[in-house]
Amino acid sequence: MGMPRINIGNNSPSVKILASKIERELETQTEKLGHCVIYEEELQRIWPLDEENRERKVAQFARDCGFHLSFYKDGLCAIFVKESPNISA
């Protein structure tokens, strides 16, 4: 069973490419690493360093794509993990 299809508001080619890369990395590397790291150089293609509410936008991108932003550091990287399915009690 694959990850949920990408459903994000910004359908620019850069956003689609980044989402596909994260999805592919999480599908193939999760057992080994458990996460996908995207470094600043790639993040800046979509969200400039001086963009207002940048971390919130990166986190929203992750949610929209079925990922979870587990770590974020301006100027360094963002770490994404698979979003855990909601468990109803």
C-alpha positions in Angstrom: 0.0 0.0 0.0 1.5 3.3 -1.1 1.5 6.7 0.4 -1.6 9.0 -0.2 -1.5 10.8 -3.5 -0.2 14.4 -3.4 -3.0 16.9 -2.9 -1.6 20.3 -2.4 -2.8 23.8 -3.2 0.4 24.8 -4.9 0.8 22.6 -8.0 4.0 24.2 -9.3 6.5 21.7 -10.8 9.0 22.4 -8.0 6.4 21.5 -5.3 5.4 18.3 -7.1 9.0 17.3 -7.6 9.8 17.8 -3.9 6.7 16.0 -2.8 7.5 13.1 -5.1 11.1 12.9 -3.8 10.0 12.8 -0.2 7.3 10.2 -1.0 9.9 8.0 -2.8 12.5 8.4 0.0 9.9 7.5 2.7 8.7 4.5 0.7 12.2 3.1 0.1 14.2 4.3 3.1 11.8 4.3 6.0 12.8 0.8 7.2 16.5 1.9 7.3 16.2 5.5 8.3 12.6 6.3 9.2 12.8 9.8 7.8 13.7 11.9 4.8 15.9 15.0 5.1 15.5 17.9 2.7 18.4 20.4 3.0 18.1 24.2 2.7 19.2 24.3 -1.0 16.1 22.4 -2.0 13.8 24.1 0.4 14.8 27.5 -1.0 13.5 26.6 -4.4 10.0 26.8 -3.0 10.2 28.8 0.2 12.8 31.6 0.3 14.6 31.9 3.6 13.0 35.3 4.3 9.5 34.1 3.6 7.0 34.9 6.3 5.6 31.9 8.2 8.0 29.6 6.4 8.0 26.8 8.9 4.2 26.8 9.0 4.1 26.6 5.2 6.6 23.7 5.2 4.5 21.9 7.8 1.3 22.5 5.8 3.0 21.2 2.7 3.9 18.1 4.7 0.3 17.6 5.9 -1.1 18.2 2.5 1.2 15.5 1.1 0.5 12.9 3.9 3.9 13.5 5.6 4.7 15.0 9.0 7.4 17.7 9.5 9.3 16.2 12.5 12.2 18.8 12.6 12.8 22.1 11.0 15.8 24.5 11.3 16.0 27.7 9.3 19.1 27.6 7.1 19.7 23.9 7.6 17.0 21.4 6.8 13.6 19.9 7.3 13.0 16.3 8.3 9.9 14.5 7.2 8.4 11.2 8.4 5.4 9.2 7.3 2.2 10.6 8.9 0.8 8.1 11.4 -2.7 7.0 10.6 -5.3 8.4 13.0 -6.4 5.7 15.4 -10.0 6.0 16.7 -10.7 4.9 20.3 
